[in-house]
Amino acid sequence: MWGDSPNAWRGRLIARWRGASILNVEDAFLRSVRTGRDGAPPLGLVIDSQRPYFDCGGPSDLEDILNRGNLSDPDLLERAGNGISRIKRAHLSKYNAFDPSVPPPVADYVLVIDQTRSDASIRLGDADAGSFRRMLAAARAENPGRTILIKTHPEVSNGKRRGYFSAMDVSDGDVRLVGGEISPHSLLKSAHRVYCVTSLMGFEALLWGHRPRVFGRPFYSGWGLTDDEHPAHRRERALSVEELFAGAMLRYPIWYDPFRDRLCEFEDVLDTLEAQARAWREDHRGYDAHEIRLWKRGHLRKFLSDAGKGLRFLRQPRADGPPALVWAGKLTRELERALGAPARPVIRLEDGFLRSRGLGAELVPPLSLVLDDLGIYYDPRSESRLERILNNAENLPAGNLQRAARLRRRLLERRLGKYNVGKALSHPPQGQGDSAPTILVPGQVEDDASILTGAGKIRRNIDLLRLVRMENPDARILYKPHPDVEAGLRAGAIRREEALEFADAVLEDVDAISAIEAVDELWTMTSLIGFEALIRGKRVTCTGAPFYAGWGLTRDLGPVPVRRKALLSVDALIWGCLIAYPRYFDPVTGTACPVEVVVDRLAQGREMPRSAGNKALARLQGLLASVSPFWR
């Protein structure tokens, strides 16, 4: 039976008639980005064998867990602490269609939390309309001279339901309504004090160290953490915030993984909700897109689906409108000025670091993209969003590093990289003894943007090979051409005979991961394979300044920016580069997803479907590969 809905009496009648028990079902406390009235399904449920958790008229399963459950287990409390940290950092709430960058309208305020009229949690939580009047009166009396902000419910903000306060009710100068565009966590973080009746935001206030004044009897009152207007009955323990969180978030709900269609852990739901909330928050204003090739546009509409009709592909630049979206390599200073920068956000777009099974040059759509509002990761001449993320990653919370470590292990087990093409090495070349290392030199596209902006003095594959041989005369050197160059689609080819003047072997059509696994170390200008080698514990020397150089993990011969000040572990680097920076798209559900889902899809061979037109165009590119400089 769903909570205490208007039709719940039917379920009770049938249960009495048949002598059946009742299970009370409600949404869990982290639900979705949009509300249920907007058609968003929940990511979790609570199923209570006694009564809805918000019914204070008798014990519920949640109350029993909080009263008598083992909530002091160290591992459970560590999970609770990590969960609280992640919820606060990512601004996650029951509903999540809000913008964390919007600040509270004033600096010094107390927060009063409104709810929807006639909500069952009010009636069954020993409260009524008078409770809201008394709450506001108390907030005024106890905080003279401070502004009172009344936070409306998301369904009131979008016009779907009515709240207990309206603009007419709070027309006095010291009281202001704030709607759904502001993050609940932004309001809670800066509030002087919090007042609530039975709202879930009262529970979230506890996560920010508040002791809210409570005018009803919600599930989180009566445990010694709140100032309660009503005495607590049956609630016999004093709980810490972590213990309350462990009972309400880890022990009570049932969580669901929509990507794998199975029940899951709380942390998996955090991964999902972080990814989906981020997509909505970045995209909901829409974009004016420029310099996006035609074959990419259909996929981009799917990837940026939260932009809806607000995603427009324009030929001529304009200086106003929503954020401008430009493929990074196409953005010139002249175009940036024409788009209204810096007053207007200009977002640079590029493929992510776990891209696909297949090449972009063969028109295979990517499963990951980066949208960078500062610069772009491969250009060290100016700060990128990735560089800022990594500079702040030196002291990550333990939960973030644990997630990165799990991701690293999955990448190693499933042998995944950016493109995942080529054949495995059937007979890996052997070194010449313990003192003679085997070195991999990955070829690059010589007119690639990362070479043009970050390669330093060495910009040609043959010059890199020559340097590696000169610095390592006794080493066994393996040269792996770039797959786009091997296909004849990009510049940078070296004749095999010329490469073998400096290399001991040329690895043609070989999977990058196999090549990395076969060597002791790697030398590169700016290739992403250097990052993949770090993940696999290999020594990496950089002659340029790729995004992973300068953090204490590589031997740097190139001009690394002095802005890179943090000393990182490999897992901190993975967190920044594969979790915090890119965005991911699930080709099965057609929604934003966490990186772990893309790892599973790539391991299964799942990728974005290509249209017949794209396949035909890719074949035509192959036929014209010998004259690619004329049509690229």
VMD Tcl script that draws the C-alpha trace (Angstrom):
set ca {
  {0.00 0.00 0.00}
  {1.47 3.38 -0.95}
  {1.91 5.40 2.24}
  {-1.28 7.04 3.43}
  {-2.68 8.01 0.05}
  {-6.38 8.95 -0.36}
  {-7.09 5.44 -1.65}
  {-5.23 3.63 1.13}
  {-8.51 2.73 2.84}
  {-9.20 0.27 0.02}
  {-6.02 -1.65 0.77}
  {-6.82 -1.77 4.49}
  {-10.35 -3.00 3.77}
  {-9.13 -5.82 1.52}
  {-6.41 -6.76 4.02}
  {-8.96 -7.09 6.82}
  {-11.33 -9.05 4.57}
  {-8.59 -11.52 3.54}
  {-6.66 -11.51 6.79}
  {-3.56 -10.34 4.95}
  {-0.73 -8.21 6.29}
  {0.02 -4.76 4.90}
  {3.32 -3.44 3.57}
  {3.55 0.34 3.52}
  {5.55 1.66 0.56}
  {7.04 5.14 0.15}
  {9.80 6.86 -1.77}
  {13.22 6.69 -0.14}
  {14.97 9.83 1.10}
  {17.11 10.24 -2.04}
  {14.60 9.90 -4.84}
  {15.42 11.41 -8.22}
  {16.36 14.61 -10.03}
  {12.81 15.70 -10.87}
  {9.69 14.98 -8.86}
  {7.34 12.04 -9.32}
  {4.72 14.39 -10.80}
  {7.26 15.16 -13.52}
  {7.41 11.45 -14.34}
  {10.73 10.65 -12.67}
  {10.89 7.12 -11.18}
  {12.43 6.70 -7.71}
  {15.90 5.29 -7.12}
  {14.80 3.76 -3.84}
  {11.82 2.71 -1.75}
  {11.08 2.16 1.91}
  {8.87 -0.85 2.63}
  {7.57 -0.87 6.18}
  {5.68 -3.81 7.68}
  {4.11 -1.72 10.47}
  {3.18 1.77 9.28}
  {4.57 4.62 7.16}
  {7.75 6.01 8.69}
  {6.11 9.44 9.04}
  {3.18 8.12 11.13}
  {4.07 8.88 14.75}
  {0.94 7.14 16.07}
  {2.83 3.89 16.61}
  {6.17 2.20 15.97}
  {7.44 1.73 12.41}
  {10.23 -0.51 11.15}
  {12.42 2.60 10.92}
  {11.71 3.54 14.52}
  {12.56 0.00 15.62}
  {15.86 0.16 13.71}
  {16.71 3.46 15.40}
  {15.59 2.24 18.82}
  {17.18 -1.18 18.88}
  {19.35 -1.74 15.80}
  {23.12 -2.12 15.94}
  {24.12 1.29 14.63}
  {27.55 1.54 16.26}
  {29.40 -0.88 13.97}
  {32.60 0.94 12.87}
  {32.27 -0.07 9.21}
  {28.65 1.10 9.16}
  {29.56 4.43 10.74}
  {32.41 4.90 8.24}
  {29.93 4.36 5.40}
  {27.56 6.82 7.05}
  {30.29 9.46 7.38}
  {31.34 9.00 3.75}
  {27.71 9.19 2.64}
  {27.10 12.42 4.56}
  {30.25 13.95 3.06}
  {29.24 13.00 -0.49}
  {25.66 14.23 -0.10}
  {26.89 17.62 1.14}
  {29.64 17.93 -1.47}
  {27.33 17.05 -4.38}
  {24.28 18.91 -2.99}
  {22.07 15.82 -3.11}
  {18.55 15.91 -1.72}
  {15.29 14.00 -2.21}
  {14.67 16.03 -5.39}
  {17.60 17.60 -7.22}
  {16.44 19.96 -9.98}
  {18.16 23.03 -8.54}
  {21.36 24.96 -9.15}
  {23.99 24.80 -6.37}
  {25.71 27.89 -7.78}
  {22.74 30.13 -6.88}
  {23.53 31.79 -3.51}
  {21.00 32.62 -0.77}
  {19.49 36.08 -1.34}
  {20.85 37.48 1.95}
  {23.84 36.69 4.16}
  {22.33 36.70 7.68}
  {19.13 34.69 7.98}
  {17.22 31.94 9.72}
  {15.60 29.23 7.65}
  {11.95 28.22 7.96}
  {10.91 25.19 5.91}
  {7.48 25.10 4.29}
  {5.72 21.94 3.07}
  {2.87 21.02 0.75}
  {-0.63 21.47 2.14}
  {-2.38 18.37 3.47}
  {0.74 16.23 3.15}
  {0.24 12.99 5.08}
  {3.48 13.50 7.00}
  {1.96 16.61 8.61}
  {-1.32 15.04 9.69}
  {0.36 11.83 10.85}
  {3.28 13.74 12.34}
  {1.16 15.40 15.06}
  {0.98 18.73 13.22}
  {-1.49 20.92 11.33}
  {-1.74 24.34 9.69}
  {-1.40 25.97 13.11}
  {2.02 24.34 13.51}
  {3.32 26.40 10.58}
  {1.93 29.63 12.06}
  {3.54 28.88 15.43}
  {6.82 27.99 13.70}
  {7.01 31.32 11.89}
  {6.04 33.24 15.04}
  {8.78 31.48 17.01}
  {11.38 32.18 14.31}
  {10.50 35.87 14.42}
  {10.46 36.10 18.21}
  {13.70 34.22 18.71}
  {15.71 35.99 15.99}
  {14.99 39.72 16.18}
  {16.62 41.73 13.42}
  {17.42 38.72 11.23}
  {15.81 38.03 7.87}
  {13.64 34.92 7.76}
  {13.86 32.87 4.57}
  {10.98 30.47 3.97}
  {12.01 27.56 1.74}
  {9.11 26.34 -0.39}
  {8.66 22.73 -1.46}
  {9.80 21.89 -5.04}
  {6.24 20.94 -6.07}
  {5.02 24.31 -4.79}
  {7.79 26.12 -6.68}
  {6.78 24.44 -9.96}
  {3.08 25.17 -9.42}
  {1.99 21.55 -8.94}
  {0.84 21.98 -5.31}
  {0.18 24.65 -2.65}
  {2.24 25.34 0.45}
  {1.32 26.79 3.85}
  {2.94 30.14 3.12}
  {2.42 32.46 0.17}
  {3.77 35.86 -0.80}
  {0.64 37.44 0.64}
  {1.10 35.68 4.00}
  {4.69 36.82 4.43}
  {4.59 40.33 3.02}
  {6.48 41.77 6.01}
  {9.95 43.05 5.22}
  {11.78 40.56 7.46}
  {10.32 37.47 5.75}
  {11.08 36.28 2.21}
  {10.10 33.23 0.20}
  {12.82 31.31 -1.64}
  {11.94 28.78 -4.30}
  {13.28 25.63 -5.84}
  {16.14 27.22 -7.78}
  {18.34 27.37 -4.65}
  {20.02 24.26 -3.28}
  {18.69 23.14 0.12}
  {22.30 22.54 1.11}
  {23.32 26.10 0.23}
  {20.52 27.39 2.46}
  {21.36 25.01 5.30}
  {25.10 25.67 5.15}
  {24.72 29.40 5.79}
  {21.60 29.52 7.98}
  {21.86 30.87 11.53}
  {19.11 28.50 12.71}
  {16.60 26.09 11.14}
  {12.88 25.67 11.87}
  {10.74 22.85 10.49}
  {7.56 20.84 11.06}
  {8.11 17.37 9.52}
  {10.08 18.21 6.35}
  {12.96 15.96 5.26}
  {15.05 19.15 5.14}
  {15.06 19.02 8.92}
  {16.96 15.72 8.62}
  {19.33 17.32 6.11}
  {19.87 20.20 8.56}
  {21.38 17.68 10.98}
  {24.02 16.79 8.37}
  {25.19 20.43 8.48}
  {25.50 20.49 12.25}
  {22.21 22.26 12.99}
  {19.97 21.45 15.92}
  {16.65 22.29 14.22}
  {13.58 23.48 16.12}
  {10.89 20.92 15.21}
  {7.13 21.60 15.44}
  {5.92 18.10 14.48}
  {7.13 14.58 15.21}
  {9.12 13.44 12.15}
  {11.24 10.30 12.17}
  {14.42 12.22 13.02}
  {13.08 13.97 16.17}
  {13.27 12.56 19.67}
  {16.80 11.14 19.40}
  {18.56 13.99 21.19}
  {19.52 15.86 18.01}
  {16.58 18.31 17.71}
  {14.71 20.84 19.83}
  {11.23 19.33 19.90}
  {7.94 21.08 20.56}
  {6.27 17.71 21.14}
  {7.61 15.15 23.62}
  {9.05 12.01 22.09}
  {7.22 8.78 22.87}
  {8.87 5.36 22.44}
  {12.15 6.91 21.23}
  {14.49 5.70 23.91}
  {18.02 6.26 22.60}
  {20.32 9.20 22.12}
  {21.83 8.88 18.64}
  {24.67 10.58 16.84}
  {24.02 12.08 13.42}
  {26.01 9.22 11.86}
  {23.94 6.60 13.68}
  {20.68 8.25 12.63}
  {21.95 8.43 9.04}
  {23.03 4.78 9.12}
  {19.57 3.66 10.22}
  {17.60 5.92 7.87}
  {19.78 5.66 4.76}
  {21.74 2.42 4.98}
  {19.56 -0.01 6.94}
  {15.97 1.05 6.17}
  {15.55 1.71 2.38}
  {15.79 -0.62 -0.58}
  {17.92 0.97 -3.31}
  {17.64 0.34 -7.06}
  {20.17 0.38 -9.91}
  {18.32 1.40 -13.12}
  {21.30 0.58 -15.36}
  {21.62 -3.06 -14.32}
  {17.96 -3.54 -13.26}
  {18.78 -4.87 -9.82}
  {18.83 -3.91 -6.15}
  {22.02 -2.18 -5.08}
  {23.86 -0.47 -2.25}
  {23.33 3.10 -1.09}
  {26.70 4.13 -2.56}
  {25.59 2.99 -6.04}
  {22.58 5.29 -5.80}
  {24.88 8.15 -4.83}
  {26.91 7.47 -7.99}
  {23.75 7.50 -10.12}
  {22.20 10.57 -8.56}
  {25.46 12.54 -8.72}
  {25.73 11.84 -12.46}
  {22.10 12.59 -13.27}
  {21.88 15.69 -11.07}
  {25.08 17.05 -12.59}
  {23.70 16.57 -16.10}
  {20.47 18.42 -15.29}
  {22.22 21.24 -13.48}
  {24.72 21.85 -16.27}
  {22.31 21.45 -19.18}
  {18.85 22.71 -18.15}
  {19.51 26.28 -19.34}
  {20.24 24.95 -22.83}
  {23.18 25.75 -25.12}
  {23.93 27.58 -28.32}
  {26.28 25.09 -30.03}
  {28.89 26.13 -32.61}
  {31.45 24.30 -34.74}
  {29.90 20.86 -34.12}
  {30.26 18.49 -37.08}
  {26.99 17.21 -38.52}
  {27.57 13.55 -37.66}
  {28.01 14.43 -33.97}
  {24.82 16.43 -33.53}
  {22.28 13.63 -33.15}
  {24.39 11.93 -30.49}
  {24.99 15.23 -28.73}
  {21.23 15.81 -28.48}
  {20.93 12.47 -26.68}
  {23.93 13.14 -24.46}
  {22.65 16.59 -23.48}
  {19.00 15.56 -23.28}
  {18.37 17.75 -20.22}
  {18.99 20.76 -22.45}
  {15.86 19.73 -24.38}
  {14.77 22.20 -27.04}
  {17.26 24.65 -25.58}
  {20.11 22.99 -27.50}
  {20.50 24.94 -30.75}
  {23.12 24.42 -33.45}
  {23.93 27.85 -34.88}
  {25.95 28.91 -37.88}
  {26.59 32.52 -36.87}
  {27.97 33.44 -33.43}
  {25.95 35.73 -31.17}
  {27.05 37.45 -27.99}
  {23.99 36.70 -25.86}
  {21.81 33.75 -24.94}
  {22.45 30.57 -22.93}
  {25.99 29.20 -22.48}
  {27.83 28.71 -25.76}
  {29.08 25.19 -26.53}
  {32.04 24.82 -28.92}
  {34.17 21.84 -29.92}
  {37.43 22.71 -28.17}
  {39.73 22.46 -31.17}
  {37.53 24.84 -33.15}
  {37.46 27.66 -30.59}
  {39.57 30.62 -31.68}
  {40.04 33.85 -29.75}
  {38.01 35.66 -32.38}
  {35.10 33.22 -32.00}
  {35.32 33.40 -28.21}
  {35.01 37.20 -28.34}
  {32.13 36.97 -30.82}
  {30.31 34.64 -28.41}
  {30.40 37.24 -25.66}
  {33.15 35.82 -23.43}
  {33.98 36.39 -20.63}
  {30.57 37.83 -19.71}
  {28.87 34.80 -21.29}
  {29.99 31.25 -20.42}
  {31.78 29.49 -23.29}
  {31.98 25.72 -22.74}
  {34.65 23.70 -24.55}
  {33.61 20.21 -25.58}
  {35.86 17.16 -26.08}
  {35.80 13.38 -25.88}
  {36.43 11.86 -22.47}
  {39.17 9.42 -21.49}
  {36.99 6.27 -21.63}
  {35.45 6.90 -25.00}
  {34.22 3.91 -26.98}
  {35.00 0.66 -28.71}
  {36.15 2.26 -31.93}
  {37.67 5.50 -33.15}
  {36.17 8.93 -33.41}
  {37.78 9.18 -36.83}
  {35.58 6.22 -37.82}
  {32.51 8.17 -36.57}
  {31.92 5.97 -33.52}
  {30.00 8.16 -31.01}
  {31.59 8.64 -27.58}
  {30.20 7.36 -24.28}
  {31.99 10.15 -22.41}
  {32.50 13.86 -22.96}
  {34.14 16.68 -21.07}
  {32.48 20.09 -20.88}
  {35.07 22.58 -19.64}
  {34.13 26.13 -18.68}
  {37.72 27.29 -18.03}
  {39.93 25.83 -20.75}
  {40.51 22.30 -22.02}
  {42.56 19.53 -20.47}
  {45.08 19.10 -23.30}
  {46.08 22.78 -23.49}
  {48.51 23.64 -20.67}
  {48.76 27.29 -21.72}
  {45.80 28.18 -19.50}
  {44.00 26.62 -16.55}
  {41.37 23.98 -17.31}
  {38.57 22.72 -15.10}
  {40.48 19.42 -14.80}
  {43.58 21.22 -13.58}
  {41.52 23.02 -10.91}
  {39.92 19.72 -9.84}
  {43.34 18.06 -9.52}
  {44.86 20.97 -7.61}
  {42.11 20.44 -5.02}
  {42.45 16.63 -4.95}
  {45.48 16.34 -2.65}
  {43.37 15.66 0.46}
  {40.29 13.91 -0.89}
  {37.81 12.28 1.52}
  {38.47 8.58 2.05}
  {35.26 7.60 0.24}
  {36.39 9.33 -2.97}
  {39.74 7.55 -2.93}
  {38.09 4.21 -2.21}
  {35.80 4.66 -5.20}
  {38.77 5.56 -7.41}
  {40.66 2.48 -6.21}
  {37.68 0.26 -7.05}
  {37.49 1.86 -10.50}
  {41.22 1.29 -11.05}
  {40.84 -2.41 -10.22}
  {37.91 -2.74 -12.63}
  {39.87 -1.10 -15.44}
  {42.77 -3.47 -14.85}
  {40.54 -6.56 -14.70}
  {38.64 -5.62 -17.86}
  {41.69 -4.23 -19.68}
  {39.98 -1.04 -20.81}
  {41.33 2.23 -22.20}
  {40.08 5.10 -24.33}
  {39.33 3.43 -27.68}
  {39.61 -0.32 -26.97}
  {40.64 -1.27 -30.52}
  {43.40 -3.43 -31.93}
  {44.57 -6.97 -31.28}
  {46.15 -8.35 -28.16}
  {49.84 -9.19 -28.31}
  {49.99 -12.95 -28.76}
  {53.77 -13.07 -28.13}
  {54.85 -10.00 -26.12}
  {58.41 -8.94 -27.04}
  {60.90 -9.90 -24.35}
  {63.44 -7.57 -22.75}
  {67.22 -8.08 -22.85}
  {67.70 -8.77 -19.15}
  {67.06 -7.18 -15.80}
  {69.24 -4.14 -16.56}
  {67.69 -3.43 -19.98}
  {64.14 -2.10 -19.69}
  {61.49 -2.47 -22.36}
  {60.10 0.95 -23.31}
  {56.89 1.71 -25.17}
  {56.80 4.80 -27.39}
  {53.23 5.56 -28.52}
  {52.87 7.46 -31.74}
  {50.55 10.45 -31.90}
  {48.63 12.46 -34.46}
  {51.17 15.15 -35.20}
  {48.63 17.88 -35.95}
  {46.56 16.96 -32.87}
  {45.65 19.88 -30.62}
  {47.50 18.35 -27.66}
  {50.72 18.37 -29.73}
  {50.20 21.90 -31.04}
  {49.50 23.31 -27.57}
  {51.46 21.14 -25.15}
  {54.20 19.11 -26.80}
  {57.15 21.41 -26.12}
  {60.22 21.13 -28.37}
  {59.58 17.59 -29.63}
  {56.51 17.47 -31.90}
  {57.22 14.59 -34.31}
  {57.03 10.88 -33.64}
  {60.38 10.20 -35.29}
  {62.08 12.83 -33.10}
  {60.64 11.23 -29.97}
  {61.89 7.82 -31.06}
  {65.35 9.27 -31.74}
  {65.45 10.85 -28.25}
  {64.34 7.66 -26.50}
  {67.07 5.65 -28.25}
  {69.70 8.27 -27.47}
  {68.72 8.33 -23.76}
  {68.29 4.54 -23.53}
  {70.88 2.92 -25.85}
  {70.53 -0.56 -24.33}
  {66.74 -0.65 -23.93}
  {64.31 -2.66 -26.03}
  {62.08 -0.01 -27.62}
  {58.62 -0.79 -28.99}
  {56.89 1.76 -31.21}
  {53.09 1.73 -31.42}
  {51.58 3.92 -34.17}
  {48.40 5.85 -33.36}
  {45.32 4.00 -34.70}
  {44.04 7.07 -36.59}
  {47.44 7.37 -38.27}
  {47.51 3.64 -39.05}
  {44.10 4.05 -40.73}
  {45.52 6.84 -42.89}
  {43.10 9.37 -41.44}
  {45.54 11.65 -39.59}
  {49.09 12.99 -39.90}
  {52.08 11.40 -38.18}
  {52.98 8.29 -40.15}
  {56.53 6.95 -40.01}
  {57.77 4.46 -42.59}
  {58.39 1.12 -40.88}
  {62.01 1.05 -42.03}
  {62.60 4.52 -40.57}
  {60.99 3.60 -37.24}
  {63.16 0.48 -36.98}
  {66.29 2.62 -37.10}
  {65.50 3.50 -33.48}
  {62.92 0.92 -32.34}
  {63.33 -2.82 -31.96}
  {59.74 -3.54 -33.04}
  {56.72 -1.75 -34.47}
  {53.40 -2.83 -32.91}
  {50.88 -2.49 -35.72}
  {47.14 -2.82 -34.99}
  {47.89 -3.70 -31.39}
  {45.63 -2.94 -28.46}
  {47.09 -0.14 -26.31}
  {46.55 -2.03 -23.06}
  {48.43 -5.08 -24.36}
  {51.29 -2.84 -25.36}
  {51.43 -1.19 -21.93}
  {51.35 -4.54 -20.15}
  {54.33 -5.75 -22.20}
  {56.74 -2.99 -21.11}
  {58.51 -1.60 -18.07}
  {58.06 2.08 -18.88}
  {56.69 4.51 -21.42}
  {57.97 7.69 -23.07}
  {55.52 10.09 -24.66}
  {54.98 13.63 -25.84}
  {51.39 14.10 -24.62}
  {49.61 10.80 -25.39}
  {46.70 9.65 -23.23}
  {48.41 6.25 -23.15}
  {50.75 7.76 -20.57}
  {47.77 8.15 -18.22}
  {46.71 4.57 -18.93}
  {50.26 3.45 -18.14}
  {50.18 5.26 -14.77}
  {46.97 3.42 -13.92}
  {48.88 0.18 -14.53}
  {51.86 1.09 -12.38}
  {54.34 1.82 -15.18}
  {57.06 4.49 -15.13}
  {56.17 7.37 -17.46}
  {58.44 10.03 -18.96}
  {56.81 13.05 -20.66}
  {58.60 15.34 -23.08}
  {55.53 17.60 -23.25}
  {52.96 18.71 -20.68}
  {49.96 16.36 -20.84}
  {47.18 16.72 -18.27}
  {48.62 13.98 -16.04}
  {52.13 15.51 -15.83}
  {53.28 17.74 -13.00}
  {51.50 15.97 -10.15}
  {54.50 14.00 -8.85}
  {53.68 10.80 -10.75}
  {55.70 11.27 -13.95}
  {59.25 12.17 -14.99}
  {58.72 15.51 -16.67}
  {61.10 16.79 -19.34}
  {58.60 19.28 -20.76}
  {57.41 22.75 -19.69}
  {54.86 21.72 -17.03}
  {52.79 24.70 -15.74}
  {53.79 25.96 -12.30}
  {50.05 26.11 -11.51}
  {50.14 22.36 -10.86}
  {51.06 22.39 -7.19}
  {49.39 19.29 -5.71}
  {51.24 16.01 -5.19}
  {48.76 13.27 -6.01}
  {48.39 9.55 -5.63}
  {47.37 7.54 -8.68}
  {43.90 7.09 -7.19}
  {43.50 10.85 -6.67}
  {44.50 11.34 -10.32}
  {41.94 8.71 -11.39}
  {39.23 10.38 -9.31}
  {39.85 13.72 -10.99}
  {40.32 12.45 -14.54}
  {37.72 9.68 -14.71}
  {35.10 10.54 -12.06}
  {34.96 14.28 -11.35}
  {35.83 15.77 -14.77}
  {34.04 13.82 -17.56}
  {30.38 13.06 -18.01}
  {29.10 9.67 -19.16}
  {26.14 8.42 -21.18}
  {24.58 4.97 -21.00}
  {23.66 3.66 -24.48}
  {21.17 1.16 -22.98}
  {18.97 3.45 -20.85}
  {19.74 6.63 -22.81}
  {20.52 8.62 -19.65}
  {23.47 10.18 -17.84}
  {25.30 7.56 -15.80}
  {28.35 7.11 -13.56}
  {31.67 5.95 -14.96}
  {31.24 2.44 -13.56}
  {28.29 1.85 -15.90}
  {30.35 2.84 -18.96}
  {33.11 0.48 -17.80}
  {30.55 -2.34 -17.74}
  {29.14 -1.40 -21.16}
  {32.61 -1.27 -22.74}
  {33.52 -4.61 -21.18}
  {30.31 -6.06 -22.64}
  {31.04 -4.56 -26.06}
  {28.04 -2.20 -25.81}
  {28.36 1.17 -27.54}
  {26.27 3.93 -29.05}
  {24.41 2.71 -32.14}
  {25.51 4.34 -35.37}
  {23.04 5.46 -37.99}
  {23.19 4.04 -41.50}
  {24.36 7.45 -42.70}
  {27.24 7.53 -40.25}
  {28.31 4.01 -41.21}
  {28.27 4.93 -44.89}
  {30.21 8.12 -44.22}
  {32.80 6.16 -42.21}
  {33.27 3.73 -45.11}
  {33.67 6.66 -47.49}
  {36.32 8.16 -45.19}
  {38.21 4.86 -45.35}
  {38.13 4.87 -49.15}
  {39.41 8.46 -49.21}
  {42.02 7.96 -46.48}
  {44.92 8.46 -48.88}
  {43.77 12.04 -49.56}
  {42.56 12.82 -46.03}
  {44.54 16.13 -45.80}
  {42.23 17.54 -48.47}
  {38.90 16.73 -46.79}
  {39.64 16.80 -43.05}
}
mol new
graphics top color blue
foreach p $ca { graphics top sphere $p radius 0.5 }
foreach p [lrange $ca 0 end-1] q [lrange $ca 1 end] { graphics top cylinder $p $q radius 0.2 }
display resetview
